[in-house]
Amino acid sequence: MEVNNLAVKIRLRRMGAKKKPFYRIVVADSRSPRDGKFIEEIGYYNPLTTPKEVVVDAEKANNWIKNGAKPTDTVDRLFRENSVYSAGANSNNTAEASESEATE
């Protein structure tokens, strides 16, 4: 039996009450709904606290990225701001990352 490679995304799953969002950072099949079925939870993001609270299991995140999961633009920004990426992990914006490394 052959296994198909599914498009896997690292994205935000909205939770919390109305007008009080709280997000879990999850690994999910790109075809599943935003708040639907997911593969694994790797962290959370609370935009209502000051400063904004982001907790991510960097080891799990980098492992998923190395295995082909693509972070969404928002998750990519959160990972960059919180130094989640390891040297070997690639993000969505690999061209942008290589340009910024070249200028440093």
Backbone atoms as SQL, in Angstrom:
CREATE TABLE atoms (id INTEGER PRIMARY KEY, chain TEXT, resi INTEGER, resn TEXT, atom TEXT, x REAL, y REAL, z REAL);
INSERT INTO atoms VALUES
  (1, 'A', 1, 'MET', 'N', 0.844, -1.181, 0.000),
  (2, 'A', 1, 'MET', 'CA', 0.000, 0.000, 0.000),
  (3, 'A', 1, 'MET', 'C', 0.884, 1.237, 0.000),
  (4, 'A', 2, 'GLU', 'N', 0.593, 2.166, -0.874),
  (5, 'A', 2, 'GLU', 'CA', 1.391, 3.378, -1.008),
  (6, 'A', 2, 'GLU', 'C', 0.754, 4.511, -0.209),
  (7, 'A', 3, 'VAL', 'N', 1.592, 5.260, 0.497),
  (8, 'A', 3, 'VAL', 'CA', 1.101, 6.376, 1.300),
  (9, 'A', 3, 'VAL', 'C', 1.295, 7.660, 0.508),
  (10, 'A', 4, 'ASN', 'N', 0.233, 8.448, 0.399),
  (11, 'A', 4, 'ASN', 'CA', 0.329, 9.735, -0.295),
  (12, 'A', 4, 'ASN', 'C', 0.951, 10.766, 0.626),
  (13, 'A', 5, 'ASN', 'N', 1.778, 11.641, 0.065),
  (14, 'A', 5, 'ASN', 'CA', 2.326, 12.744, 0.836),
  (15, 'A', 5, 'ASN', 'C', 1.277, 13.839, 0.911),
  (16, 'A', 6, 'LEU', 'N', 0.830, 14.153, 2.104),
  (17, 'A', 6, 'LEU', 'CA', -0.176, 15.184, 2.294),
  (18, 'A', 6, 'LEU', 'C', 0.497, 16.524, 2.523),
  (19, 'A', 7, 'ALA', 'N', -0.173, 17.582, 2.125),
  (20, 'A', 7, 'ALA', 'CA', 0.337, 18.925, 2.375),
  (21, 'A', 7, 'ALA', 'C', 0.080, 19.242, 3.840),
  (22, 'A', 8, 'VAL', 'N', 1.142, 19.323, 4.608),
  (23, 'A', 8, 'VAL', 'CA', 1.026, 19.562, 6.043),
  (24, 'A', 8, 'VAL', 'C', 1.436, 20.997, 6.335),
  (25, 'A', 9, 'LYS', 'N', 0.616, 21.687, 7.130),
  (26, 'A', 9, 'LYS', 'CA', 0.861, 23.080, 7.490),
  (27, 'A', 9, 'LYS', 'C', 0.996, 23.204, 8.999),
  (28, 'A', 10, 'ILE', 'N', 1.803, 24.178, 9.414),
  (29, 'A', 10, 'ILE', 'CA', 1.846, 24.578, 10.819),
  (30, 'A', 10, 'ILE', 'C', 1.063, 25.877, 10.858),
  (31, 'A', 11, 'ARG', 'N', -0.045, 25.891, 11.586),
  (32, 'A', 11, 'ARG', 'CA', -0.926, 27.053, 11.554),
  (33, 'A', 11, 'ARG', 'C', -1.577, 27.296, 12.906),
  (34, 'A', 12, 'LEU', 'N', -2.319, 28.404, 12.988),
  (35, 'A', 12, 'LEU', 'CA', -2.998, 28.772, 14.220),
  (36, 'A', 12, 'LEU', 'C', -4.412, 28.199, 14.235),
  (37, 'A', 13, 'ARG', 'N', -4.804, 27.684, 15.382),
  (38, 'A', 13, 'ARG', 'CA', -6.163, 27.175, 15.591),
  (39, 'A', 13, 'ARG', 'C', -6.820, 28.090, 16.608),
  (40, 'A', 14, 'ARG', 'N', -7.857, 28.818, 16.194),
  (41, 'A', 14, 'ARG', 'CA', -8.486, 29.801, 17.068),
  (42, 'A', 14, 'ARG', 'C', -9.320, 29.126, 18.150),
  (43, 'A', 15, 'MET', 'N', -9.155, 29.658, 19.357),
  (44, 'A', 15, 'MET', 'CA', -9.929, 29.180, 20.496),
  (45, 'A', 15, 'MET', 'C', -10.312, 30.404, 21.312),
  (46, 'A', 16, 'GLY', 'N', -10.924, 30.210, 22.447),
  (47, 'A', 16, 'GLY', 'CA', -11.304, 31.330, 23.294),
  (48, 'A', 16, 'GLY', 'C', -12.718, 31.800, 23.003),
  (49, 'A', 17, 'ALA', 'N', -13.132, 32.817, 23.731),
  (50, 'A', 17, 'ALA', 'CA', -14.484, 33.341, 23.594),
  (51, 'A', 17, 'ALA', 'C', -14.552, 34.396, 22.495),
  (52, 'A', 18, 'LYS', 'N', -15.757, 34.828, 22.202),
  (53, 'A', 18, 'LYS', 'CA', -15.972, 35.868, 21.202),
  (54, 'A', 18, 'LYS', 'C', -15.229, 37.134, 21.627),
  (55, 'A', 19, 'LYS', 'N', -14.486, 37.711, 20.706),
  (56, 'A', 19, 'LYS', 'CA', -13.685, 38.931, 20.903),
  (57, 'A', 19, 'LYS', 'C', -12.538, 38.738, 21.895),
  (58, 'A', 20, 'LYS', 'N', -12.254, 37.501, 22.281),
  (59, 'A', 20, 'LYS', 'CA', -11.130, 37.199, 23.171),
  (60, 'A', 20, 'LYS', 'C', -10.368, 36.013, 22.607),
  (61, 'A', 21, 'PRO', 'N', -9.678, 36.237, 21.481),
  (62, 'A', 21, 'PRO', 'CA', -9.031, 35.109, 20.804),
  (63, 'A', 21, 'PRO', 'C', -7.812, 34.582, 21.545),
  (64, 'A', 22, 'PHE', 'N', -7.613, 33.314, 21.399),
  (65, 'A', 22, 'PHE', 'CA', -6.468, 32.589, 21.927),
  (66, 'A', 22, 'PHE', 'C', -6.170, 31.536, 20.877),
  (67, 'A', 23, 'TYR', 'N', -4.914, 31.353, 20.534),
  (68, 'A', 23, 'TYR', 'CA', -4.592, 30.446, 19.437),
  (69, 'A', 23, 'TYR', 'C', -3.679, 29.324, 19.901),
  (70, 'A', 24, 'ARG', 'N', -3.923, 28.137, 19.385),
  (71, 'A', 24, 'ARG', 'CA', -2.999, 27.025, 19.564),
  (72, 'A', 24, 'ARG', 'C', -2.251, 26.855, 18.260),
  (73, 'A', 25, 'ILE', 'N', -0.956, 26.623, 18.350),
  (74, 'A', 25, 'ILE', 'CA', -0.142, 26.385, 17.162),
  (75, 'A', 25, 'ILE', 'C', -0.169, 24.881, 16.925),
  (76, 'A', 26, 'VAL', 'N', -0.726, 24.492, 15.769),
  (77, 'A', 26, 'VAL', 'CA', -0.924, 23.077, 15.487),
  (78, 'A', 26, 'VAL', 'C', -0.338, 22.698, 14.138),
  (79, 'A', 27, 'VAL', 'N', -0.053, 21.412, 13.998),
  (80, 'A', 27, 'VAL', 'CA', 0.350, 20.831, 12.720),
  (81, 'A', 27, 'VAL', 'C', -0.895, 20.142, 12.184),
  (82, 'A', 28, 'ALA', 'N', -1.313, 20.531, 10.964),
  (83, 'A', 28, 'ALA', 'CA', -2.554, 19.993, 10.410),
  (84, 'A', 28, 'ALA', 'C', -2.434, 19.791, 8.911),
  (85, 'A', 29, 'ASP', 'N', -3.250, 18.898, 8.393),
  (86, 'A', 29, 'ASP', 'CA', -3.380, 18.718, 6.952),
  (87, 'A', 29, 'ASP', 'C', -3.976, 20.007, 6.397),
  (88, 'A', 30, 'SER', 'N', -3.436, 20.507, 5.301),
  (89, 'A', 30, 'SER', 'CA', -3.890, 21.784, 4.751),
  (90, 'A', 30, 'SER', 'C', -5.345, 21.743, 4.302),
  (91, 'A', 31, 'ARG', 'N', -5.886, 20.556, 4.077),
  (92, 'A', 31, 'ARG', 'CA', -7.269, 20.439, 3.618),
  (93, 'A', 31, 'ARG', 'C', -8.284, 20.452, 4.756),
  (94, 'A', 32, 'SER', 'N', -7.848, 20.285, 5.989),
  (95, 'A', 32, 'SER', 'CA', -8.791, 20.275, 7.105),
  (96, 'A', 32, 'SER', 'C', -9.137, 21.713, 7.508),
  (97, 'A', 33, 'PRO', 'N', -10.329, 21.936, 8.083),
  (98, 'A', 33, 'PRO', 'CA', -10.740, 23.293, 8.455),
  (99, 'A', 33, 'PRO', 'C', -9.846, 23.896, 9.533),
  (100, 'A', 34, 'ARG', 'N', -9.872, 25.225, 9.637),
  (101, 'A', 34, 'ARG', 'CA', -9.012, 25.946, 10.574),
  (102, 'A', 34, 'ARG', 'C', -9.104, 25.393, 11.992),
  (103, 'A', 35, 'ASP', 'N', -10.314, 25.179, 12.468),
  (104, 'A', 35, 'ASP', 'CA', -10.501, 24.697, 13.835),
  (105, 'A', 35, 'ASP', 'C', -10.842, 23.208, 13.879),
  (106, 'A', 36, 'GLY', 'N', -10.556, 22.511, 12.800),
  (107, 'A', 36, 'GLY', 'CA', -10.900, 21.095, 12.702),
  (108, 'A', 36, 'GLY', 'C', -9.795, 20.180, 13.194),
  (109, 'A', 37, 'LYS', 'N', -9.760, 19.010, 12.595),
  (110, 'A', 37, 'LYS', 'CA', -8.830, 17.954, 12.981),
  (111, 'A', 37, 'LYS', 'C', -7.387, 18.401, 12.763),
  (112, 'A', 38, 'PHE', 'N', -6.509, 18.044, 13.689),
  (113, 'A', 38, 'PHE', 'CA', -5.097, 18.363, 13.549),
  (114, 'A', 38, 'PHE', 'C', -4.258, 17.165, 13.946),
  (115, 'A', 39, 'ILE', 'N', -2.980, 17.205, 13.578),
  (116, 'A', 39, 'ILE', 'CA', -2.079, 16.082, 13.833),
  (117, 'A', 39, 'ILE', 'C', -1.445, 16.197, 15.212),
  (118, 'A', 40, 'GLU', 'N', -0.907, 17.395, 15.515),
  (119, 'A', 40, 'GLU', 'CA', -0.210, 17.580, 16.788),
  (120, 'A', 40, 'GLU', 'C', -0.245, 19.049, 17.187),
  (121, 'A', 41, 'GLU', 'N', -0.362, 19.300, 18.485),
  (122, 'A', 41, 'GLU', 'CA', -0.291, 20.661, 19.012),
  (123, 'A', 41, 'GLU', 'C', 1.148, 20.908, 19.456),
  (124, 'A', 42, 'ILE', 'N', 1.748, 22.014, 18.982),
  (125, 'A', 42, 'ILE', 'CA', 3.151, 22.266, 19.323),
  (126, 'A', 42, 'ILE', 'C', 3.360, 23.554, 20.116),
  (127, 'A', 43, 'GLY', 'N', 2.282, 24.277, 20.416),
  (128, 'A', 43, 'GLY', 'CA', 2.432, 25.486, 21.212),
  (129, 'A', 43, 'GLY', 'C', 1.150, 26.293, 21.249),
  (130, 'A', 44, 'TYR', 'N', 1.256, 27.518, 21.801),
  (131, 'A', 44, 'TYR', 'CA', 0.103, 28.415, 21.830),
  (132, 'A', 44, 'TYR', 'C', 0.555, 29.861, 21.718),
  (133, 'A', 45, 'TYR', 'N', -0.400, 30.736, 21.374),
  (134, 'A', 45, 'TYR', 'CA', -0.153, 32.165, 21.176),
  (135, 'A', 45, 'TYR', 'C', -1.323, 32.928, 21.771),
  (136, 'A', 46, 'ASN', 'N', -1.032, 33.842, 22.703),
  (137, 'A', 46, 'ASN', 'CA', -2.067, 34.668, 23.316),
  (138, 'A', 46, 'ASN', 'C', -1.787, 36.127, 22.973),
  (139, 'A', 47, 'PRO', 'N', -2.531, 36.708, 22.014),
  (140, 'A', 47, 'PRO', 'CA', -2.279, 38.087, 21.602),
  (141, 'A', 47, 'PRO', 'C', -2.826, 39.129, 22.570),
  (142, 'A', 48, 'LEU', 'N', -3.597, 38.730, 23.571),
  (143, 'A', 48, 'LEU', 'CA', -4.233, 39.689, 24.467),
  (144, 'A', 48, 'LEU', 'C', -3.359, 40.092, 25.646),
  (145, 'A', 49, 'THR', 'N', -2.324, 39.354, 25.939),
  (146, 'A', 49, 'THR', 'CA', -1.448, 39.713, 27.050),
  (147, 'A', 49, 'THR', 'C', -0.441, 40.760, 26.590),
  (148, 'A', 50, 'THR', 'N', 0.132, 41.473, 27.541),
  (149, 'A', 50, 'THR', 'CA', 1.175, 42.444, 27.212),
  (150, 'A', 50, 'THR', 'C', 2.421, 42.069, 27.983),
  (151, 'A', 51, 'PRO', 'N', 3.523, 41.668, 27.338),
  (152, 'A', 51, 'PRO', 'CA', 3.678, 41.451, 25.898),
  (153, 'A', 51, 'PRO', 'C', 2.945, 40.185, 25.461),
  (154, 'A', 52, 'LYS', 'N', 2.773, 40.059, 24.156),
  (155, 'A', 52, 'LYS', 'CA', 2.063, 38.905, 23.605),
  (156, 'A', 52, 'LYS', 'C', 2.811, 37.625, 23.965),
  (157, 'A', 53, 'GLU', 'N', 2.070, 36.633, 24.409),
  (158, 'A', 53, 'GLU', 'CA', 2.672, 35.394, 24.903),
  (159, 'A', 53, 'GLU', 'C', 2.709, 34.331, 23.804),
  (160, 'A', 54, 'VAL', 'N', 3.915, 33.842, 23.517),
  (161, 'A', 54, 'VAL', 'CA', 4.090, 32.777, 22.534),
  (162, 'A', 54, 'VAL', 'C', 4.916, 31.679, 23.185),
  (163, 'A', 55, 'VAL', 'N', 4.374, 30.480, 23.230),
  (164, 'A', 55, 'VAL', 'CA', 5.084, 29.326, 23.771),
  (165, 'A', 55, 'VAL', 'C', 5.071, 28.247, 22.696),
  (166, 'A', 56, 'VAL', 'N', 6.276, 27.820, 22.282),
  (167, 'A', 56, 'VAL', 'CA', 6.393, 26.827, 21.214),
  (168, 'A', 56, 'VAL', 'C', 7.417, 25.779, 21.620),
  (169, 'A', 57, 'ASP', 'N', 7.116, 24.526, 21.354),
  (170, 'A', 57, 'ASP', 'CA', 8.092, 23.460, 21.519),
  (171, 'A', 57, 'ASP', 'C', 8.973, 23.491, 20.268),
  (172, 'A', 58, 'ALA', 'N', 10.111, 24.173, 20.359),
  (173, 'A', 58, 'ALA', 'CA', 10.977, 24.400, 19.196),
  (174, 'A', 58, 'ALA', 'C', 11.473, 23.096, 18.588),
  (175, 'A', 59, 'GLU', 'N', 11.734, 22.114, 19.418),
  (176, 'A', 59, 'GLU', 'CA', 12.220, 20.830, 18.906),
  (177, 'A', 59, 'GLU', 'C', 11.175, 20.173, 18.000),
  (178, 'A', 60, 'LYS', 'N', 9.923, 20.157, 18.461),
  (179, 'A', 60, 'LYS', 'CA', 8.850, 19.583, 17.639),
  (180, 'A', 60, 'LYS', 'C', 8.636, 20.400, 16.368),
  (181, 'A', 61, 'ALA', 'N', 8.660, 21.727, 16.495),
  (182, 'A', 61, 'ALA', 'CA', 8.441, 22.595, 15.333),
  (183, 'A', 61, 'ALA', 'C', 9.517, 22.367, 14.284),
  (184, 'A', 62, 'ASN', 'N', 10.768, 22.354, 14.699),
  (185, 'A', 62, 'ASN', 'CA', 11.860, 22.143, 13.748),
  (186, 'A', 62, 'ASN', 'C', 11.814, 20.749, 13.134),
  (187, 'A', 63, 'ASN', 'N', 11.412, 19.762, 13.915),
  (188, 'A', 63, 'ASN', 'CA', 11.284, 18.404, 13.386),
  (189, 'A', 63, 'ASN', 'C', 10.217, 18.354, 12.290),
  (190, 'A', 64, 'TRP', 'N', 9.070, 18.991, 12.514),
  (191, 'A', 64, 'TRP', 'CA', 8.014, 19.016, 11.498),
  (192, 'A', 64, 'TRP', 'C', 8.472, 19.771, 10.256),
  (193, 'A', 65, 'ILE', 'N', 9.179, 20.883, 10.439),
  (194, 'A', 65, 'ILE', 'CA', 9.655, 21.666, 9.289),
  (195, 'A', 65, 'ILE', 'C', 10.659, 20.857, 8.477),
  (196, 'A', 66, 'LYS', 'N', 11.553, 20.149, 9.156),
  (197, 'A', 66, 'LYS', 'CA', 12.521, 19.303, 8.449),
  (198, 'A', 66, 'LYS', 'C', 11.829, 18.189, 7.674),
  (199, 'A', 67, 'ASN', 'N', 10.673, 17.739, 8.173),
  (200, 'A', 67, 'ASN', 'CA', 9.924, 16.680, 7.502),
  (201, 'A', 67, 'ASN', 'C', 8.961, 17.206, 6.441),
  (202, 'A', 68, 'GLY', 'N', 9.002, 18.510, 6.162),
  (203, 'A', 68, 'GLY', 'CA', 8.229, 19.052, 5.049),
  (204, 'A', 68, 'GLY', 'C', 7.022, 19.891, 5.396),
  (205, 'A', 69, 'ALA', 'N', 6.712, 20.096, 6.663),
  (206, 'A', 69, 'ALA', 'CA', 5.572, 20.940, 7.024),
  (207, 'A', 69, 'ALA', 'C', 5.909, 22.398, 6.737),
  (208, 'A', 70, 'LYS', 'N', 4.956, 23.133, 6.197),
  (209, 'A', 70, 'LYS', 'CA', 5.159, 24.542, 5.862),
  (210, 'A', 70, 'LYS', 'C', 4.394, 25.418, 6.846),
  (211, 'A', 71, 'PRO', 'N', 5.082, 26.327, 7.548),
  (212, 'A', 71, 'PRO', 'CA', 4.357, 27.248, 8.427),
  (213, 'A', 71, 'PRO', 'C', 3.615, 28.301, 7.607),
  (214, 'A', 72, 'THR', 'N', 2.450, 28.725, 8.088),
  (215, 'A', 72, 'THR', 'CA', 1.732, 29.810, 7.435),
  (216, 'A', 72, 'THR', 'C', 2.507, 31.103, 7.663),
  (217, 'A', 73, 'ASP', 'N', 2.133, 32.169, 6.971),
  (218, 'A', 73, 'ASP', 'CA', 2.855, 33.435, 7.094),
  (219, 'A', 73, 'ASP', 'C', 2.865, 33.944, 8.536),
  (220, 'A', 74, 'THR', 'N', 1.734, 33.875, 9.212),
  (221, 'A', 74, 'THR', 'CA', 1.647, 34.360, 10.591),
  (222, 'A', 74, 'THR', 'C', 2.502, 33.515, 11.527),
  (223, 'A', 75, 'VAL', 'N', 2.443, 32.215, 11.388),
  (224, 'A', 75, 'VAL', 'CA', 3.249, 31.327, 12.231),
  (225, 'A', 75, 'VAL', 'C', 4.728, 31.526, 11.923),
  (226, 'A', 76, 'ASP', 'N', 5.063, 31.726, 10.660),
  (227, 'A', 76, 'ASP', 'CA', 6.444, 31.985, 10.264),
  (228, 'A', 76, 'ASP', 'C', 6.966, 33.241, 10.966),
  (229, 'A', 77, 'ARG', 'N', 6.149, 34.297, 10.998),
  (230, 'A', 77, 'ARG', 'CA', 6.539, 35.543, 11.672),
  (231, 'A', 77, 'ARG', 'C', 6.727, 35.303, 13.170),
  (232, 'A', 78, 'LEU', 'N', 5.808, 34.573, 13.793),
  (233, 'A', 78, 'LEU', 'CA', 5.932, 34.275, 15.225),
  (234, 'A', 78, 'LEU', 'C', 7.194, 33.469, 15.515),
  (235, 'A', 79, 'PHE', 'N', 7.496, 32.493, 14.660),
  (236, 'A', 79, 'PHE', 'CA', 8.695, 31.683, 14.847),
  (237, 'A', 79, 'PHE', 'C', 9.950, 32.537, 14.727),
  (238, 'A', 80, 'ARG', 'N', 9.982, 33.446, 13.760),
  (239, 'A', 80, 'ARG', 'CA', 11.155, 34.313, 13.588),
  (240, 'A', 80, 'ARG', 'C', 11.335, 35.240, 14.786),
  (241, 'A', 81, 'GLU', 'N', 10.239, 35.833, 15.256),
  (242, 'A', 81, 'GLU', 'CA', 10.303, 36.758, 16.388),
  (243, 'A', 81, 'GLU', 'C', 10.744, 36.061, 17.670),
  (244, 'A', 82, 'ASN', 'N', 10.490, 34.769, 17.774),
  (245, 'A', 82, 'ASN', 'CA', 10.803, 34.026, 18.993),
  (246, 'A', 82, 'ASN', 'C', 11.943, 33.038, 18.821),
  (247, 'A', 83, 'SER', 'N', 12.715, 33.184, 17.755),
  (248, 'A', 83, 'SER', 'CA', 13.917, 32.380, 17.497),
  (249, 'A', 83, 'SER', 'C', 13.647, 30.878, 17.592),
  (250, 'A', 84, 'VAL', 'N', 12.617, 30.418, 16.921),
  (251, 'A', 84, 'VAL', 'CA', 12.269, 28.998, 16.946),
  (252, 'A', 84, 'VAL', 'C', 13.091, 28.221, 15.938),
  (253, 'A', 85, 'TYR', 'N', 13.412, 28.836, 14.813),
  (254, 'A', 85, 'TYR', 'CA', 14.104, 28.125, 13.745),
  (255, 'A', 85, 'TYR', 'C', 15.520, 27.740, 14.151),
  (256, 'A', 86, 'SER', 'N', 15.877, 26.481, 13.852),
  (257, 'A', 86, 'SER', 'CA', 17.260, 26.056, 14.038),
  (258, 'A', 86, 'SER', 'C', 18.002, 26.316, 12.741),
  (259, 'A', 87, 'ALA', 'N', 19.296, 26.117, 12.735),
  (260, 'A', 87, 'ALA', 'CA', 20.105, 26.402, 11.549),
  (261, 'A', 87, 'ALA', 'C', 19.698, 25.546, 10.363),
  (262, 'A', 88, 'GLY', 'N', 19.279, 24.298, 10.593),
  (263, 'A', 88, 'GLY', 'CA', 18.955, 23.397, 9.497),
  (264, 'A', 88, 'GLY', 'C', 17.536, 23.497, 8.987),
  (265, 'A', 89, 'ALA', 'N', 16.663, 24.179, 9.721),
  (266, 'A', 89, 'ALA', 'CA', 15.256, 24.229, 9.327),
  (267, 'A', 89, 'ALA', 'C', 15.010, 25.340, 8.324),
  (268, 'A', 90, 'ASN', 'N', 14.161, 25.068, 7.355),
  (269, 'A', 90, 'ASN', 'CA', 13.788, 26.062, 6.354),
  (270, 'A', 90, 'ASN', 'C', 12.394, 26.571, 6.659),
  (271, 'A', 91, 'SER', 'N', 12.162, 27.841, 6.336),
  (272, 'A', 91, 'SER', 'CA', 10.842, 28.416, 6.525),
  (273, 'A', 91, 'SER', 'C', 10.181, 28.620, 5.175),
  (274, 'A', 92, 'ASN', 'N', 9.011, 29.240, 5.172),
  (275, 'A', 92, 'ASN', 'CA', 8.311, 29.564, 3.928),
  (276, 'A', 92, 'ASN', 'C', 9.171, 30.442, 3.038),
  (277, 'A', 93, 'ASN', 'N', 9.824, 31.396, 3.637),
  (278, 'A', 93, 'ASN', 'CA', 10.539, 32.418, 2.884),
  (279, 'A', 93, 'ASN', 'C', 12.031, 32.106, 2.834),
  (280, 'A', 94, 'THR', 'N', 12.408, 31.014, 2.203),
  (281, 'A', 94, 'THR', 'CA', 13.811, 30.619, 2.176),
  (282, 'A', 94, 'THR', 'C', 14.649, 31.621, 1.405),
  (283, 'A', 95, 'ALA', 'N', 14.116, 32.193, 0.344),
  (284, 'A', 95, 'ALA', 'CA', 14.868, 33.191, -0.420),
  (285, 'A', 95, 'ALA', 'C', 15.095, 34.428, 0.435),
  (286, 'A', 96, 'GLU', 'N', 14.069, 34.845, 1.163),
  (287, 'A', 96, 'GLU', 'CA', 14.189, 36.007, 2.034),
  (288, 'A', 96, 'GLU', 'C', 15.192, 35.731, 3.151),
  (289, 'A', 97, 'ALA', 'N', 15.163, 34.528, 3.712),
  (290, 'A', 97, 'ALA', 'CA', 16.077, 34.166, 4.791),
  (291, 'A', 97, 'ALA', 'C', 17.520, 34.152, 4.300),
  (292, 'A', 98, 'SER', 'N', 17.752, 33.614, 3.105),
  (293, 'A', 98, 'SER', 'CA', 19.115, 33.564, 2.587),
  (294, 'A', 98, 'SER', 'C', 19.622, 34.959, 2.243),
  (295, 'A', 99, 'GLU', 'N', 18.745, 35.855, 1.802),
  (296, 'A', 99, 'GLU', 'CA', 19.156, 37.235, 1.524),
  (297, 'A', 99, 'GLU', 'C', 19.544, 37.951, 2.807),
  (298, 'A', 100, 'SER', 'N', 18.761, 37.749, 3.880),
  (299, 'A', 100, 'SER', 'CA', 19.075, 38.419, 5.134),
  (300, 'A', 100, 'SER', 'C', 20.371, 37.874, 5.732),
  (301, 'A', 101, 'GLU', 'N', 20.641, 36.579, 5.559),
  (302, 'A', 101, 'GLU', 'CA', 21.890, 36.008, 6.047),
  (303, 'A', 101, 'GLU', 'C', 23.069, 36.544, 5.247),
  (304, 'A', 102, 'ALA', 'N', 22.873, 36.772, 3.958),
  (305, 'A', 102, 'ALA', 'CA', 23.949, 37.272, 3.107),
  (306, 'A', 102, 'ALA', 'C', 24.313, 38.711, 3.458),
  (307, 'A', 103, 'THR', 'N', 23.338, 39.511, 3.892),
  (308, 'A', 103, 'THR', 'CA', 23.614, 40.907, 4.220),
  (309, 'A', 103, 'THR', 'C', 24.288, 41.057, 5.572),
  (310, 'A', 104, 'GLU', 'N', 24.173, 40.055, 6.437),
  (311, 'A', 104, 'GLU', 'CA', 24.770, 40.152, 7.778),
  (312, 'A', 104, 'GLU', 'C', 26.238, 39.937, 7.777);
